């Protein structure tokens, strides 16, 4: 899965940046800075995989978790 902000929000059925920010435990301003169609920061991708492997799968072997 391409982990763009738009794809993550759709997969988790989150409608707002504030909802995604709350899930990640960060400020909505930070999430608001991510372009909807670009990959989200790598650390947040790892965090989402750890939190929701049922949706995003696990990090590939060799990638830090």
mmCIF file as gemmi writes it, N, C-alpha and C atoms, coordinates in Angstrom:
data_model
loop_
_atom_site.group_PDB
_atom_site.id
_atom_site.type_symbol
_atom_site.label_atom_id
_atom_site.label_alt_id
_atom_site.label_comp_id
_atom_site.label_asym_id
_atom_site.label_entity_id
_atom_site.label_seq_id
_atom_site.pdbx_PDB_ins_code
_atom_site.Cartn_x
_atom_site.Cartn_y
_atom_site.Cartn_z
_atom_site.occupancy
_atom_site.B_iso_or_equiv
_atom_site.pdbx_formal_charge
_atom_site.auth_seq_id
_atom_site.auth_asym_id
_atom_site.pdbx_PDB_model_num
ATOM 1 N N . UNK Axp A 1 ? 0.84 -1.181 0 1 0 ? 1 A 1
ATOM 2 C CA . UNK Axp A 1 ? 0 0 0 1 0 ? 1 A 1
ATOM 3 C C . UNK Axp A 1 ? 0.88 1.237 0 1 0 ? 1 A 1
ATOM 4 N N . UNK Axp A 2 ? 0.511 2.192 -0.827 1 0 ? 2 A 1
ATOM 5 C CA . UNK Axp A 2 ? 1.21 3.474 -0.844 1 0 ? 2 A 1
ATOM 6 C C . UNK Axp A 2 ? 0.71 4.272 0.349 1 0 ? 2 A 1
ATOM 7 N N . UNK Axp A 3 ? 1.568 4.539 1.301 1 0 ? 3 A 1
ATOM 8 C CA . UNK Axp A 3 ? 1.143 5.167 2.544 1 0 ? 3 A 1
ATOM 9 C C . UNK Axp A 3 ? 1.154 6.69 2.436 1 0 ? 3 A 1
ATOM 10 N N . UNK Axp A 4 ? 0.23 7.189 1.615 1 0 ? 4 A 1
ATOM 11 C CA . UNK Axp A 4 ? 0.011 8.621 1.553 1 0 ? 4 A 1
ATOM 12 C C . UNK Axp A 4 ? -0.998 8.988 2.635 1 0 ? 4 A 1
ATOM 13 N N . UNK Axp A 5 ? -1.073 10.267 2.949 1 0 ? 5 A 1
ATOM 14 C CA . UNK Axp A 5 ? -2.04 10.706 3.957 1 0 ? 5 A 1
ATOM 15 C C . UNK Axp A 5 ? -3.45 10.333 3.52 1 0 ? 5 A 1
ATOM 16 N N . UNK Axp A 6 ? -3.779 10.537 2.265 1 0 ? 6 A 1
ATOM 17 C CA . UNK Axp A 6 ? -5.122 10.224 1.776 1 0 ? 6 A 1
ATOM 18 C C . UNK Axp A 6 ? -5.413 8.727 1.88 1 0 ? 6 A 1
ATOM 19 N N . UNK Axp A 7 ? -4.43 7.885 1.526 1 0 ? 7 A 1
ATOM 20 C CA . UNK Axp A 7 ? -4.629 6.436 1.578 1 0 ? 7 A 1
ATOM 21 C C . UNK Axp A 7 ? -4.787 5.942 3.014 1 0 ? 7 A 1
ATOM 22 N N . UNK Axp A 8 ? -4.005 6.499 3.923 1 0 ? 8 A 1
ATOM 23 C CA . UNK Axp A 8 ? -4.084 6.1 5.336 1 0 ? 8 A 1
ATOM 24 C C . UNK Axp A 8 ? -5.444 6.483 5.91 1 0 ? 8 A 1
ATOM 25 N N . UNK Axp A 9 ? -5.871 7.712 5.641 1 0 ? 9 A 1
ATOM 26 C CA . UNK Axp A 9 ? -7.166 8.162 6.155 1 0 ? 9 A 1
ATOM 27 C C . UNK Axp A 9 ? -8.304 7.313 5.589 1 0 ? 9 A 1
ATOM 28 N N . UNK Axp A 10 ? -8.232 6.962 4.319 1 0 ? 10 A 1
ATOM 29 C CA . UNK Axp A 10 ? -9.267 6.125 3.712 1 0 ? 10 A 1
ATOM 30 C C . UNK Axp A 10 ? -9.262 4.725 4.325 1 0 ? 10 A 1
ATOM 31 N N . UNK Axp A 11 ? -8.082 4.141 4.495 1 0 ? 11 A 1
ATOM 32 C CA . UNK Axp A 11 ? -7.98 2.786 5.04 1 0 ? 11 A 1
ATOM 33 C C . UNK Axp A 11 ? -8.52 2.705 6.465 1 0 ? 11 A 1
ATOM 34 N N . UNK Axp A 12 ? -8.323 3.779 7.228 1 0 ? 12 A 1
ATOM 35 C CA . UNK Axp A 12 ? -8.76 3.795 8.621 1 0 ? 12 A 1
ATOM 36 C C . UNK Axp A 12 ? -10.124 4.461 8.801 1 0 ? 12 A 1
ATOM 37 N N . UNK Axp A 13 ? -10.705 4.911 7.684 1 0 ? 13 A 1
ATOM 38 C CA . UNK Axp A 13 ? -12.007 5.59 7.702 1 0 ? 13 A 1
ATOM 39 C C . UNK Axp A 13 ? -11.979 6.814 8.621 1 0 ? 13 A 1
ATOM 40 N N . UNK Axp A 14 ? -10.895 7.574 8.508 1 0 ? 14 A 1
ATOM 41 C CA . UNK Axp A 14 ? -10.724 8.823 9.247 1 0 ? 14 A 1
ATOM 42 C C . UNK Axp A 14 ? -10.963 9.957 8.26 1 0 ? 14 A 1
ATOM 43 N N . UNK Axp A 15 ? -11.797 10.897 8.638 1 0 ? 15 A 1
ATOM 44 C CA . UNK Axp A 15 ? -12.146 11.97 7.708 1 0 ? 15 A 1
ATOM 45 C C . UNK Axp A 15 ? -11.29 13.224 7.84 1 0 ? 15 A 1
ATOM 46 N N . UNK Axp A 16 ? -10.709 13.447 9 1 0 ? 16 A 1
ATOM 47 C CA . UNK Axp A 16 ? -10.001 14.713 9.217 1 0 ? 16 A 1
ATOM 48 C C . UNK Axp A 16 ? -8.539 14.498 9.586 1 0 ? 16 A 1
ATOM 49 N N . UNK Axp A 17 ? -7.747 15.537 9.342 1 0 ? 17 A 1
ATOM 50 C CA . UNK Axp A 17 ? -6.354 15.509 9.782 1 0 ? 17 A 1
ATOM 51 C C . UNK Axp A 17 ? -6.289 15.425 11.301 1 0 ? 17 A 1
ATOM 52 N N . UNK Axp A 18 ? -7.237 16.069 11.982 1 0 ? 18 A 1
ATOM 53 C CA . UNK Axp A 18 ? -7.258 16.034 13.446 1 0 ? 18 A 1
ATOM 54 C C . UNK Axp A 18 ? -7.455 14.609 13.95 1 0 ? 18 A 1
ATOM 55 N N . UNK Axp A 19 ? -8.278 13.826 13.271 1 0 ? 19 A 1
ATOM 56 C CA . UNK Axp A 19 ? -8.499 12.433 13.658 1 0 ? 19 A 1
ATOM 57 C C . UNK Axp A 19 ? -7.242 11.596 13.488 1 0 ? 19 A 1
ATOM 58 N N . UNK Axp A 20 ? -6.529 11.814 12.385 1 0 ? 20 A 1
ATOM 59 C CA . UNK Axp A 20 ? -5.282 11.084 12.154 1 0 ? 20 A 1
ATOM 60 C C . UNK Axp A 20 ? -4.225 11.514 13.166 1 0 ? 20 A 1
ATOM 61 N N . UNK Axp A 21 ? -4.168 12.796 13.44 1 0 ? 21 A 1
ATOM 62 C CA . UNK Axp A 21 ? -3.214 13.309 14.427 1 0 ? 21 A 1
ATOM 63 C C . UNK Axp A 21 ? -3.473 12.7 15.798 1 0 ? 21 A 1
ATOM 64 N N . UNK Axp A 22 ? -4.745 12.613 16.188 1 0 ? 22 A 1
ATOM 65 C CA . UNK Axp A 22 ? -5.093 12.034 17.486 1 0 ? 22 A 1
ATOM 66 C C . UNK Axp A 22 ? -4.66 10.576 17.557 1 0 ? 22 A 1
ATOM 67 N N . UNK Axp A 23 ? -4.881 9.833 16.489 1 0 ? 23 A 1
ATOM 68 C CA . UNK Axp A 23 ? -4.469 8.428 16.45 1 0 ? 23 A 1
ATOM 69 C C . UNK Axp A 23 ? -2.962 8.289 16.64 1 0 ? 23 A 1
ATOM 70 N N . UNK Axp A 24 ? -2.204 9.166 15.992 1 0 ? 24 A 1
ATOM 71 C CA . UNK Axp A 24 ? -0.745 9.095 16.043 1 0 ? 24 A 1
ATOM 72 C C . UNK Axp A 24 ? -0.154 9.775 17.279 1 0 ? 24 A 1
ATOM 73 N N . UNK Axp A 25 ? -0.969 10.526 17.986 1 0 ? 25 A 1
ATOM 74 C CA . UNK Axp A 25 ? -0.48 11.217 19.178 1 0 ? 25 A 1
ATOM 75 C C . UNK Axp A 25 ? 0.393 12.416 18.859 1 0 ? 25 A 1
ATOM 76 N N . UNK Axp A 26 ? 0.091 13.084 17.745 1 0 ? 26 A 1
ATOM 77 C CA . UNK Axp A 26 ? 0.839 14.271 17.349 1 0 ? 26 A 1
ATOM 78 C C . UNK Axp A 26 ? -0.142 15.403 17.082 1 0 ? 26 A 1
ATOM 79 N N . UNK Axp A 27 ? 0.377 16.59 16.882 1 0 ? 27 A 1
ATOM 80 C CA . UNK Axp A 27 ? -0.476 17.744 16.627 1 0 ? 27 A 1
ATOM 81 C C . UNK Axp A 27 ? -1.077 17.716 15.232 1 0 ? 27 A 1
ATOM 82 N N . UNK Axp A 28 ? -2.291 18.248 15.107 1 0 ? 28 A 1
ATOM 83 C CA . UNK Axp A 28 ? -2.935 18.255 13.794 1 0 ? 28 A 1
ATOM 84 C C . UNK Axp A 28 ? -2.202 19.17 12.827 1 0 ? 28 A 1
ATOM 85 N N . UNK Axp A 29 ? -1.482 20.182 13.365 1 0 ? 29 A 1
ATOM 86 C CA . UNK Axp A 29 ? -0.701 21.049 12.498 1 0 ? 29 A 1
ATOM 87 C C . UNK Axp A 29 ? 0.344 20.227 11.739 1 0 ? 29 A 1
ATOM 88 N N . UNK Axp A 30 ? 0.989 19.294 12.428 1 0 ? 30 A 1
ATOM 89 C CA . UNK Axp A 30 ? 2.014 18.453 11.788 1 0 ? 30 A 1
ATOM 90 C C . UNK Axp A 30 ? 1.4 17.632 10.661 1 0 ? 30 A 1
ATOM 91 N N . UNK Axp A 31 ? 0.267 17.011 10.935 1 0 ? 31 A 1
ATOM 92 C CA . UNK Axp A 31 ? -0.403 16.205 9.906 1 0 ? 31 A 1
ATOM 93 C C . UNK Axp A 31 ? -0.852 17.103 8.754 1 0 ? 31 A 1
ATOM 94 N N . UNK Axp A 32 ? -1.287 18.3 9.081 1 0 ? 32 A 1
ATOM 95 C CA . UNK Axp A 32 ? -1.725 19.23 8.048 1 0 ? 32 A 1
ATOM 96 C C . UNK Axp A 32 ? -0.617 19.634 7.091 1 0 ? 32 A 1
ATOM 97 N N . UNK Axp A 33 ? 0.625 19.488 7.492 1 0 ? 33 A 1
ATOM 98 C CA . UNK Axp A 33 ? 1.768 19.829 6.639 1 0 ? 33 A 1
ATOM 99 C C . UNK Axp A 33 ? 2.068 18.75 5.6 1 0 ? 33 A 1
ATOM 100 N N . UNK Axp A 34 ? 1.544 17.55 5.794 1 0 ? 34 A 1
ATOM 101 C CA . UNK Axp A 34 ? 1.814 16.464 4.855 1 0 ? 34 A 1
ATOM 102 C C . UNK Axp A 34 ? 0.902 16.595 3.644 1 0 ? 34 A 1
ATOM 103 N N . UNK Axp A 35 ? 1.467 16.61 2.435 1 0 ? 35 A 1
ATOM 104 C CA . UNK Axp A 35 ? 0.617 16.631 1.244 1 0 ? 35 A 1
ATOM 105 C C . UNK Axp A 35 ? -0.21 15.343 1.182 1 0 ? 35 A 1
ATOM 106 N N . UNK Axp A 36 ? -1.453 15.461 0.761 1 0 ? 36 A 1
ATOM 107 C CA . UNK Axp A 36 ? -2.367 14.312 0.733 1 0 ? 36 A 1
ATOM 108 C C . UNK Axp A 36 ? -1.884 13.202 -0.193 1 0 ? 36 A 1
ATOM 109 N N . UNK Axp A 37 ? -1.167 13.567 -1.271 1 0 ? 37 A 1
ATOM 110 C CA . UNK Axp A 37 ? -0.789 12.581 -2.286 1 0 ? 37 A 1
ATOM 111 C C . UNK Axp A 37 ? 0.684 12.166 -2.236 1 0 ? 37 A 1
ATOM 112 N N . UNK Axp A 38 ? 1.386 12.55 -1.185 1 0 ? 38 A 1
ATOM 113 C CA . UNK Axp A 38 ? 2.791 12.162 -1.017 1 0 ? 38 A 1
ATOM 114 C C . UNK Axp A 38 ? 2.923 11.212 0.163 1 0 ? 38 A 1
ATOM 115 N N . UNK Axp A 39 ? 3.97 10.418 0.17 1 0 ? 39 A 1
ATOM 116 C CA . UNK Axp A 39 ? 4.197 9.472 1.271 1 0 ? 39 A 1
ATOM 117 C C . UNK Axp A 39 ? 4.352 10.226 2.587 1 0 ? 39 A 1
ATOM 118 N N . UNK Axp A 40 ? 3.744 9.674 3.633 1 0 ? 40 A 1
ATOM 119 C CA . UNK Axp A 40 ? 3.89 10.269 4.957 1 0 ? 40 A 1
ATOM 120 C C . UNK Axp A 40 ? 5.281 9.939 5.485 1 0 ? 40 A 1
ATOM 121 N N . UNK Axp A 41 ? 5.75 10.644 6.506 1 0 ? 41 A 1
ATOM 122 C CA . UNK Axp A 41 ? 7.099 10.371 7.026 1 0 ? 41 A 1
ATOM 123 C C . UNK Axp A 41 ? 7.293 8.898 7.407 1 0 ? 41 A 1
ATOM 124 N N . UNK Axp A 42 ? 8.478 8.397 7.124 1 0 ? 42 A 1
ATOM 125 C CA . UNK Axp A 42 ? 8.799 6.983 7.348 1 0 ? 42 A 1
ATOM 126 C C . UNK Axp A 42 ? 8.524 6.544 8.786 1 0 ? 42 A 1
ATOM 127 N N . UNK Axp A 43 ? 8.873 7.363 9.753 1 0 ? 43 A 1
ATOM 128 C CA . UNK Axp A 43 ? 8.642 6.993 11.154 1 0 ? 43 A 1
ATOM 129 C C . UNK Axp A 43 ? 7.155 6.792 11.429 1 0 ? 43 A 1
ATOM 130 N N . UNK Axp A 44 ? 6.309 7.595 10.809 1 0 ? 44 A 1
ATOM 131 C CA . UNK Axp A 44 ? 4.857 7.448 11 1 0 ? 44 A 1
ATOM 132 C C . UNK Axp A 44 ? 4.346 6.203 10.283 1 0 ? 44 A 1
ATOM 133 N N . UNK Axp A 45 ? 4.966 5.842 9.174 1 0 ? 45 A 1
ATOM 134 C CA . UNK Axp A 45 ? 4.592 4.596 8.499 1 0 ? 45 A 1
ATOM 135 C C . UNK Axp A 45 ? 4.889 3.404 9.405 1 0 ? 45 A 1
ATOM 136 N N . UNK Axp A 46 ? 6.059 3.417 10.049 1 0 ? 46 A 1
ATOM 137 C CA . UNK Axp A 46 ? 6.412 2.331 10.982 1 0 ? 46 A 1
ATOM 138 C C . UNK Axp A 46 ? 5.433 2.296 12.14 1 0 ? 46 A 1
ATOM 139 N N . UNK Axp A 47 ? 5.092 3.485 12.652 1 0 ? 47 A 1
ATOM 140 C CA . UNK Axp A 47 ? 4.151 3.571 13.77 1 0 ? 47 A 1
ATOM 141 C C . UNK Axp A 47 ? 2.803 2.98 13.378 1 0 ? 47 A 1
ATOM 142 N N . UNK Axp A 48 ? 2.298 3.314 12.214 1 0 ? 48 A 1
ATOM 143 C CA . UNK Axp A 48 ? 1.008 2.789 11.767 1 0 ? 48 A 1
ATOM 144 C C . UNK Axp A 48 ? 1.054 1.276 11.557 1 0 ? 48 A 1
ATOM 145 N N . UNK Axp A 49 ? 2.168 0.778 11.016 1 0 ? 49 A 1
ATOM 146 C CA . UNK Axp A 49 ? 2.295 -0.675 10.841 1 0 ? 49 A 1
ATOM 147 C C . UNK Axp A 49 ? 2.295 -1.385 12.179 1 0 ? 49 A 1
ATOM 148 N N . UNK Axp A 50 ? 2.946 -0.776 13.169 1 0 ? 50 A 1
ATOM 149 C CA . UNK Axp A 50 ? 2.989 -1.379 14.503 1 0 ? 50 A 1
ATOM 150 C C . UNK Axp A 50 ? 1.617 -1.324 15.175 1 0 ? 50 A 1
ATOM 151 N N . UNK Axp A 51 ? 0.908 -0.228 14.979 1 0 ? 51 A 1
ATOM 152 C CA . UNK Axp A 51 ? -0.396 -0.044 15.605 1 0 ? 51 A 1
ATOM 153 C C . UNK Axp A 51 ? -1.486 -0.869 14.915 1 0 ? 51 A 1
ATOM 154 N N . UNK Axp A 52 ? -1.425 -0.943 13.591 1 0 ? 52 A 1
ATOM 155 C CA . UNK Axp A 52 ? -2.483 -1.582 12.828 1 0 ? 52 A 1
ATOM 156 C C . UNK Axp A 52 ? -1.933 -2.519 11.753 1 0 ? 52 A 1
ATOM 157 N N . UNK Axp A 53 ? -1.248 -3.593 12.16 1 0 ? 53 A 1
ATOM 158 C CA . UNK Axp A 53 ? -0.728 -4.526 11.149 1 0 ? 53 A 1
ATOM 159 C C . UNK Axp A 53 ? -1.846 -5.197 10.35 1 0 ? 53 A 1
ATOM 160 N N . UNK Axp A 54 ? -3.059 -5.232 10.919 1 0 ? 54 A 1
ATOM 161 C CA . UNK Axp A 54 ? -4.194 -5.802 10.205 1 0 ? 54 A 1
ATOM 162 C C . UNK Axp A 54 ? -4.569 -4.974 8.981 1 0 ? 54 A 1
ATOM 163 N N . UNK Axp A 55 ? -4.243 -3.699 8.988 1 0 ? 55 A 1
ATOM 164 C CA . UNK Axp A 55 ? -4.565 -2.814 7.872 1 0 ? 55 A 1
ATOM 165 C C . UNK Axp A 55 ? -3.349 -2.579 6.98 1 0 ? 55 A 1
ATOM 166 N N . UNK Axp A 56 ? -2.191 -2.34 7.593 1 0 ? 56 A 1
ATOM 167 C CA . UNK Axp A 56 ? -1.014 -1.921 6.842 1 0 ? 56 A 1
ATOM 168 C C . UNK Axp A 56 ? 0.067 -2.978 6.696 1 0 ? 56 A 1
ATOM 169 N N . UNK Axp A 57 ? -0.103 -4.11 7.336 1 0 ? 57 A 1
ATOM 170 C CA . UNK Axp A 57 ? 0.914 -5.147 7.292 1 0 ? 57 A 1
ATOM 171 C C . UNK Axp A 57 ? 2.068 -4.805 8.206 1 0 ? 57 A 1
ATOM 172 N N . UNK Axp A 58 ? 3.002 -5.685 8.271 1 0 ? 58 A 1
ATOM 173 C CA . UNK Axp A 58 ? 4.184 -5.462 9.104 1 0 ? 58 A 1
ATOM 174 C C . UNK Axp A 58 ? 5.284 -4.837 8.263 1 0 ? 58 A 1
ATOM 175 N N . UNK Axp A 59 ? 6.232 -4.204 8.946 1 0 ? 59 A 1
ATOM 176 C CA . UNK Axp A 59 ? 7.383 -3.624 8.244 1 0 ? 59 A 1
ATOM 177 C C . UNK Axp A 59 ? 8.173 -4.74 7.581 1 0 ? 59 A 1
ATOM 178 N N . UNK Axp A 60 ? 8.641 -4.511 6.363 1 0 ? 60 A 1
ATOM 179 C CA . UNK Axp A 60 ? 9.462 -5.523 5.682 1 0 ? 60 A 1
ATOM 180 C C . UNK Axp A 60 ? 10.705 -5.858 6.494 1 0 ? 60 A 1
ATOM 181 N N . UNK Axp A 61 ? 11.207 -7.088 6.344 1 0 ? 61 A 1
ATOM 182 C CA . UNK Axp A 61 ? 12.438 -7.508 7.02 1 0 ? 61 A 1
ATOM 183 C C . UNK Axp A 61 ? 13.546 -6.522 6.709 1 0 ? 61 A 1
ATOM 184 N N . UNK Axp A 62 ? 14.336 -6.195 7.712 1 0 ? 62 A 1
ATOM 185 C CA . UNK Axp A 62 ? 15.448 -5.288 7.527 1 0 ? 62 A 1
ATOM 186 C C . UNK Axp A 62 ? 15.092 -3.84 7.795 1 0 ? 62 A 1
ATOM 187 N N . UNK Axp A 63 ? 13.797 -3.527 7.851 1 0 ? 63 A 1
ATOM 188 C CA . UNK Axp A 63 ? 13.377 -2.164 8.172 1 0 ? 63 A 1
ATOM 189 C C . UNK Axp A 63 ? 13.203 -2.051 9.664 1 0 ? 63 A 1
ATOM 190 N N . UNK Axp A 64 ? 13.624 -0.945 10.226 1 0 ? 64 A 1
ATOM 191 C CA . UNK Axp A 64 ? 13.437 -0.72 11.662 1 0 ? 64 A 1
ATOM 192 C C . UNK Axp A 64 ? 11.955 -0.626 11.955 1 0 ? 64 A 1
ATOM 193 N N . UNK Axp A 65 ? 11.566 -1.098 13.125 1 0 ? 65 A 1
ATOM 194 C CA . UNK Axp A 65 ? 10.151 -1.027 13.486 1 0 ? 65 A 1
ATOM 195 C C . UNK Axp A 65 ? 9.931 0.021 14.552 1 0 ? 65 A 1
